[in-house]
Amino acid sequence: MNCQQPTATADFRLIITSDGSHTLYVPSLNEHYHSVRGAVQESRHVYIGSGFRYICKNMLHDSLKILEVGFGTGLNALLTLLEAEHAGVEVYYEALEKYPLPMEVVAELNYATASGLPDKRLFMRLHSTAWDQQVCLSPYFTLHKRLADLLAYEPEMLFDLIYFDAFAPDVQPDLWTEAVFRKLYECLCPGGTLVTYSSKGAVKIALRQAGFNLWRLSGAGGKRHMLRAVKSGITVPAGNS
Ligand SMILES: C[S@@+](CC[C@H](N)C(=O)[O-])C[C@H]1O[C@@H](n2cnc3c(N)ncnc32)[C@H](O)[C@@H]1O
Protein backbone atom coordinates (compact mmCIF):
# COMPACT_ATOMS: atom_id res chain seq x y z
CA MET A 1 0.00 0.00 0.00
CA ASN A 2 1.32 3.48 -0.89
CA CYS A 3 0.09 5.24 2.24
CA GLN A 4 0.03 4.17 5.84
CA GLN A 5 -2.85 1.74 6.52
CA PRO A 6 -5.21 2.98 9.24
CA THR A 7 -5.84 0.78 12.26
CA ALA A 8 -7.12 3.13 14.98
CA THR A 9 -10.76 4.21 15.43
CA ALA A 10 -9.88 7.84 14.71
CA ASP A 11 -8.46 6.87 11.29
CA PHE A 12 -11.96 6.18 9.88
CA ARG A 13 -14.90 8.47 9.12
CA LEU A 14 -18.43 7.10 8.94
CA ILE A 15 -20.21 8.28 5.75
CA ILE A 16 -23.85 7.80 4.68
CA THR A 17 -24.00 6.74 1.03
CA SER A 18 -26.84 7.47 -1.42
CA ASP A 19 -28.88 4.38 -0.49
CA GLY A 20 -28.75 5.25 3.21
CA SER A 21 -26.17 2.58 4.08
CA HIS A 22 -22.86 3.48 5.65
CA THR A 23 -19.37 3.28 4.30
CA LEU A 24 -16.02 4.27 5.77
CA TYR A 25 -13.75 6.98 4.48
CA VAL A 26 -10.03 6.75 5.20
CA PRO A 27 -8.48 10.23 5.01
CA SER A 28 -4.90 8.95 4.95
CA LEU A 29 -5.66 6.96 1.78
CA ASN A 30 -8.31 9.35 0.44
CA GLU A 31 -10.35 6.21 -0.17
CA HIS A 32 -13.80 4.82 0.68
CA TYR A 33 -14.58 1.19 1.51
CA HIS A 34 -17.52 1.23 -0.94
CA SER A 35 -19.16 3.38 -3.57
CA VAL A 36 -20.61 6.59 -2.11
CA ARG A 37 -23.51 6.03 -4.52
CA GLY A 38 -24.72 3.20 -2.29
CA ALA A 39 -22.66 0.69 -0.34
CA VAL A 40 -25.34 -1.98 0.01
CA GLN A 41 -26.50 -1.38 -3.54
CA GLU A 42 -22.95 -1.87 -4.84
CA SER A 43 -22.36 -5.03 -2.84
CA ARG A 44 -25.69 -6.51 -4.00
CA HIS A 45 -25.01 -5.64 -7.63
CA VAL A 46 -21.34 -6.62 -7.98
CA TYR A 47 -20.94 -9.54 -5.58
CA ILE A 48 -24.41 -11.00 -4.98
CA GLY A 49 -26.10 -10.34 -8.32
CA SER A 50 -23.19 -10.67 -10.75
CA GLY A 51 -21.28 -13.26 -8.69
CA PHE A 52 -23.30 -15.41 -6.31
CA ARG A 53 -26.56 -15.56 -8.28
CA TYR A 54 -24.75 -15.97 -11.59
CA ILE A 55 -22.82 -18.98 -10.24
CA CYS A 56 -25.90 -20.47 -8.58
CA LYS A 57 -27.83 -20.31 -11.86
CA ASN A 58 -25.12 -22.28 -13.63
CA MET A 59 -24.07 -24.80 -10.99
CA LEU A 60 -25.03 -28.41 -10.71
CA HIS A 61 -24.53 -28.80 -6.96
CA ASP A 62 -25.97 -26.91 -3.99
CA SER A 63 -22.80 -25.83 -2.21
CA LEU A 64 -20.33 -23.06 -2.99
CA LYS A 65 -16.84 -22.11 -1.88
CA ILE A 66 -16.26 -18.37 -1.91
CA LEU A 67 -13.04 -16.43 -1.32
CA GLU A 68 -13.25 -12.74 -0.48
CA VAL A 69 -10.25 -10.44 -0.80
CA GLY A 70 -10.71 -7.78 1.86
CA PHE A 71 -13.22 -8.72 4.61
CA GLY A 72 -13.30 -5.09 5.84
CA THR A 73 -16.72 -4.10 7.14
CA GLY A 74 -18.16 -7.60 6.57
CA LEU A 75 -20.88 -6.24 4.30
CA ASN A 76 -20.28 -8.77 1.51
CA ALA A 77 -20.16 -11.60 4.03
CA LEU A 78 -23.46 -10.53 5.63
CA LEU A 79 -25.29 -10.20 2.31
CA THR A 80 -23.90 -13.56 1.16
CA LEU A 81 -25.03 -15.28 4.36
CA LEU A 82 -28.55 -13.90 3.86
CA GLU A 83 -28.56 -14.89 0.18
CA ALA A 84 -27.27 -18.39 0.97
CA GLU A 85 -30.16 -18.95 3.38
CA HIS A 86 -32.64 -17.53 0.90
CA ALA A 87 -31.33 -19.74 -1.93
CA GLY A 88 -30.79 -22.84 0.23
CA VAL A 89 -27.14 -23.04 -0.86
CA GLU A 90 -24.43 -24.20 1.56
CA VAL A 91 -21.59 -21.67 1.51
CA TYR A 92 -18.03 -21.97 2.78
CA TYR A 93 -16.80 -18.35 2.93
CA GLU A 94 -13.10 -17.65 3.33
CA ALA A 95 -12.25 -13.96 3.77
CA LEU A 96 -8.78 -12.43 3.83
CA GLU A 97 -8.03 -9.32 5.81
CA LYS A 98 -4.67 -7.78 6.59
CA TYR A 99 -5.94 -4.85 8.66
CA PRO A 100 -9.10 -5.74 10.65
CA LEU A 101 -11.30 -2.83 11.64
CA PRO A 102 -11.54 -1.80 15.29
CA MET A 103 -14.75 -3.18 16.87
CA GLU A 104 -15.88 0.34 17.86
CA VAL A 105 -15.93 1.26 14.17
CA VAL A 106 -17.78 -1.94 13.20
CA ALA A 107 -20.40 -1.34 15.91
CA GLU A 108 -21.38 1.98 14.27
CA LEU A 109 -22.19 0.45 10.86
CA ASN A 110 -25.89 0.24 9.93
CA TYR A 111 -25.69 -2.88 7.74
CA ALA A 112 -28.09 -4.94 9.83
CA THR A 113 -30.89 -2.38 9.40
CA ALA A 114 -29.90 -1.67 5.79
CA SER A 115 -30.26 -5.36 4.93
CA GLY A 116 -33.58 -5.79 6.70
CA LEU A 117 -32.42 -7.55 9.87
CA PRO A 118 -34.28 -6.87 13.13
CA ASP A 119 -31.05 -6.37 15.12
CA LYS A 120 -27.27 -6.33 14.89
CA ARG A 121 -26.49 -9.68 16.50
CA LEU A 122 -25.78 -11.63 13.33
CA PHE A 123 -23.68 -8.83 11.84
CA MET A 124 -21.64 -8.49 15.03
CA ARG A 125 -21.10 -12.25 15.11
CA LEU A 126 -19.41 -12.10 11.74
CA HIS A 127 -16.89 -9.78 13.34
CA SER A 128 -16.55 -11.40 16.75
CA THR A 129 -15.83 -14.90 15.42
CA ALA A 130 -12.19 -15.89 15.84
CA TRP A 131 -9.66 -15.35 13.10
CA ASP A 132 -8.08 -18.35 11.39
CA GLN A 133 -10.82 -20.79 12.40
CA GLN A 134 -13.79 -22.21 10.54
CA VAL A 135 -16.99 -21.21 12.32
CA CYS A 136 -20.41 -22.52 11.34
CA LEU A 137 -22.80 -19.57 11.67
CA SER A 138 -25.86 -21.23 10.18
CA PRO A 139 -26.71 -24.46 8.35
CA TYR A 140 -25.94 -22.55 5.16
CA PHE A 141 -22.91 -20.47 6.10
CA THR A 142 -19.45 -21.40 7.39
CA LEU A 143 -17.08 -18.48 7.87
CA HIS A 144 -13.30 -18.71 7.85
CA LYS A 145 -11.72 -15.29 8.34
CA ARG A 146 -8.01 -15.31 7.69
CA LEU A 147 -5.81 -12.65 9.17
CA ALA A 148 -3.60 -12.66 6.11
CA ASP A 149 -1.94 -10.58 3.45
CA LEU A 150 -3.18 -11.51 0.00
CA LEU A 151 0.38 -11.27 -1.29
CA ALA A 152 1.56 -14.01 1.10
CA TYR A 153 -1.64 -16.07 1.15
CA GLU A 154 -1.40 -19.71 0.13
CA PRO A 155 -4.80 -21.12 -0.79
CA GLU A 156 -5.56 -24.58 0.57
CA MET A 157 -8.52 -25.42 -1.66
CA LEU A 158 -10.24 -24.59 -4.92
CA PHE A 159 -12.99 -21.97 -4.90
CA ASP A 160 -16.04 -21.50 -7.12
CA LEU A 161 -16.21 -17.75 -6.74
CA ILE A 162 -13.90 -14.89 -5.74
CA TYR A 163 -15.07 -11.49 -4.57
CA PHE A 164 -12.13 -9.22 -5.39
CA ASP A 165 -12.82 -6.18 -3.21
CA ALA A 166 -9.43 -4.59 -2.56
CA PHE A 167 -8.99 -0.83 -2.40
CA ALA A 168 -8.89 0.76 -5.83
CA PRO A 169 -6.01 0.01 -8.24
CA ASP A 170 -4.67 3.59 -7.88
CA VAL A 171 -4.48 3.17 -4.11
CA GLN A 172 -3.20 -0.42 -3.97
CA PRO A 173 -1.59 -1.19 -7.35
CA ASP A 174 0.40 -4.10 -5.85
CA LEU A 175 -2.82 -6.11 -5.41
CA TRP A 176 -4.13 -5.71 -8.97
CA THR A 177 -1.27 -7.40 -10.82
CA GLU A 178 -0.98 -10.33 -13.20
CA ALA A 179 0.93 -12.29 -10.51
CA VAL A 180 -1.87 -11.85 -7.96
CA PHE A 181 -4.57 -12.69 -10.50
CA ARG A 182 -2.61 -15.74 -11.61
CA LYS A 183 -2.55 -17.01 -8.02
CA LEU A 184 -6.31 -16.44 -7.80
CA TYR A 185 -6.86 -18.10 -11.19
CA GLU A 186 -5.04 -21.15 -9.93
CA CYS A 187 -7.20 -21.45 -6.83
CA LEU A 188 -10.45 -21.39 -8.84
CA CYS A 189 -12.24 -24.51 -10.06
CA PRO A 190 -12.54 -24.82 -13.86
CA GLY A 191 -15.30 -22.39 -14.82
CA GLY A 192 -14.79 -20.56 -11.51
CA THR A 193 -15.47 -16.86 -11.48
CA LEU A 194 -13.98 -13.67 -10.07
CA VAL A 195 -16.06 -10.50 -9.79
CA THR A 196 -14.83 -7.01 -9.04
CA TYR A 197 -16.15 -3.47 -9.11
CA SER A 198 -13.20 -2.11 -11.13
CA SER A 199 -13.07 -2.18 -14.91
CA LYS A 200 -9.89 -0.15 -15.32
CA GLY A 201 -7.85 -0.91 -18.46
CA ALA A 202 -4.79 -2.09 -16.51
CA VAL A 203 -6.98 -4.45 -14.47
CA LYS A 204 -8.47 -5.98 -17.61
CA ILE A 205 -5.00 -6.49 -19.08
CA ALA A 206 -3.68 -8.14 -15.89
CA LEU A 207 -6.73 -10.44 -15.64
CA ARG A 208 -6.41 -11.50 -19.28
CA GLN A 209 -2.68 -12.12 -18.86
CA ALA A 210 -3.47 -14.35 -15.90
CA GLY A 211 -5.69 -16.46 -18.15
CA PHE A 212 -9.21 -15.18 -17.43
CA ASN A 213 -11.94 -14.63 -19.99
CA LEU A 214 -13.56 -11.27 -19.26
CA TRP A 215 -17.08 -9.95 -19.33
CA ARG A 216 -17.66 -6.24 -18.85
CA LEU A 217 -21.01 -5.75 -17.15
CA SER A 218 -22.89 -2.61 -16.19
CA GLY A 219 -21.63 -1.23 -12.90
CA ALA A 220 -23.46 -0.41 -9.68
CA GLY A 221 -25.28 2.85 -8.96
CA GLY A 222 -24.64 4.57 -12.28
CA LYS A 223 -21.02 3.42 -12.53
CA ARG A 224 -20.40 2.44 -16.14
CA HIS A 225 -18.80 -0.95 -15.75
CA MET A 226 -17.64 -3.80 -13.51
CA LEU A 227 -15.89 -7.05 -14.43
CA ARG A 228 -16.69 -10.73 -14.34
CA ALA A 229 -13.62 -12.89 -15.03
CA VAL A 230 -14.09 -16.59 -15.73
CA LYS A 231 -11.51 -19.36 -15.62
CA SER A 232 -11.56 -21.33 -18.83
CA GLY A 233 -10.01 -24.43 -17.39
CA ILE A 234 -6.79 -24.11 -19.42
CA THR A 235 -3.73 -22.87 -17.49
CA VAL A 236 -1.83 -20.18 -19.41
CA PRO A 237 1.97 -20.34 -18.96
CA ALA A 238 3.48 -17.31 -17.12
CA GLY A 239 4.33 -14.38 -19.41
CA ASN A 240 1.90 -15.51 -22.16
CA SER A 241 -0.74 -12.88 -22.83
C1 LIG B 1 -12.36 -1.70 -0.39
S1 LIG B 1 -12.10 -2.35 1.23
C2 LIG B 1 -13.45 -3.47 1.11
C3 LIG B 1 -13.68 -4.38 2.23
C4 LIG B 1 -14.93 -5.23 2.31
N1 LIG B 1 -15.12 -6.11 1.21
C5 LIG B 1 -16.14 -4.46 2.70
O1 LIG B 1 -17.20 -4.64 2.10
O2 LIG B 1 -16.04 -3.69 3.63
C6 LIG B 1 -10.58 -3.30 1.02
C7 LIG B 1 -10.16 -4.16 2.18
O3 LIG B 1 -8.97 -4.88 1.84
C8 LIG B 1 -8.11 -4.93 2.99
N2 LIG B 1 -6.71 -5.13 2.56
C9 LIG B 1 -5.82 -4.20 2.19
N3 LIG B 1 -4.66 -4.77 1.84
C10 LIG B 1 -4.80 -6.09 1.99
C11 LIG B 1 -3.93 -7.22 1.77
N4 LIG B 1 -2.69 -7.04 1.32
N5 LIG B 1 -4.41 -8.44 2.03
C12 LIG B 1 -5.68 -8.63 2.50
N6 LIG B 1 -6.55 -7.59 2.70
C13 LIG B 1 -6.12 -6.34 2.46
C14 LIG B 1 -8.35 -3.57 3.63
O4 LIG B 1 -7.92 -3.54 4.97
C15 LIG B 1 -9.85 -3.41 3.46
O5 LIG B 1 -10.55 -3.99 4.52
The ligand as an SDF file (V2000), in Angstrom:
LIG
                    3D

 27 29  0  0  0  0  0  0  0  0999 V2000
  -12.3580   -1.7050   -0.3870 C   0  0  0  0  0  0  0  0  0  0  0  0
  -12.1020   -2.3460    1.2340 S   0  0  0  0  0  0  0  0  0  0  0  0
  -13.4500   -3.4750    1.1110 C   0  0  0  0  0  0  0  0  0  0  0  0
  -13.6760   -4.3780    2.2310 C   0  0  0  0  0  0  0  0  0  0  0  0
  -14.9280   -5.2300    2.3090 C   0  0  0  0  0  0  0  0  0  0  0  0
  -15.1240   -6.1100    1.2100 N   0  0  0  0  0  0  0  0  0  0  0  0
  -16.1350   -4.4570    2.6980 C   0  0  0  0  0  0  0  0  0  0  0  0
  -17.2050   -4.6410    2.0980 O   0  0  0  0  0  0  0  0  0  0  0  0
  -16.0380   -3.6860    3.6350 O   0  0  0  0  0  0  0  0  0  0  0  0
  -10.5820   -3.3030    1.0160 C   0  0  0  0  0  0  0  0  0  0  0  0
  -10.1610   -4.1570    2.1780 C   0  0  0  0  0  0  0  0  0  0  0  0
   -8.9650   -4.8820    1.8440 O   0  0  0  0  0  0  0  0  0  0  0  0
   -8.1110   -4.9260    2.9920 C   0  0  0  0  0  0  0  0  0  0  0  0
   -6.7090   -5.1290    2.5650 N   0  0  0  0  0  0  0  0  0  0  0  0
   -5.8190   -4.1980    2.1940 C   0  0  0  0  0  0  0  0  0  0  0  0
   -4.6580   -4.7660    1.8380 N   0  0  0  0  0  0  0  0  0  0  0  0
   -4.7980   -6.0940    1.9900 C   0  0  0  0  0  0  0  0  0  0  0  0
   -3.9330   -7.2160    1.7660 C   0  0  0  0  0  0  0  0  0  0  0  0
   -2.6930   -7.0410    1.3170 N   0  0  0  0  0  0  0  0  0  0  0  0
   -4.4050   -8.4420    2.0330 N   0  0  0  0  0  0  0  0  0  0  0  0
   -5.6770   -8.6270    2.5030 C   0  0  0  0  0  0  0  0  0  0  0  0
   -6.5510   -7.5930    2.7050 N   0  0  0  0  0  0  0  0  0  0  0  0
   -6.1170   -6.3410    2.4590 C   0  0  0  0  0  0  0  0  0  0  0  0
   -8.3470   -3.5700    3.6290 C   0  0  0  0  0  0  0  0  0  0  0  0
   -7.9180   -3.5420    4.9730 O   0  0  0  0  0  0  0  0  0  0  0  0
   -9.8500   -3.4090    3.4620 C   0  0  0  0  0  0  0  0  0  0  0  0
  -10.5470   -3.9870    4.5170 O   0  0  0  0  0  0  0  0  0  0  0  0
  1  2  1  0
  2  3  1  0
  2 10  1  0
  3  4  1  0
  4  5  1  0
  5  6  1  0
  5  7  1  0
  7  8  2  0
  7  9  1  0
 10 11  1  0
 11 12  1  0
 11 26  1  0
 12 13  1  0
 13 14  1  0
 13 24  1  0
 14 15  1  0
 14 23  1  0
 15 16  2  0
 16 17  1  0
 17 18  1  0
 17 23  2  0
 18 19  1  0
 18 20  2  0
 20 21  1  0
 21 22  2  0
 22 23  1  0
 24 25  1  0
 24 26  1  0
 26 27  1  0
M  CHG  2   2   1   9  -1
M  END
$$$$
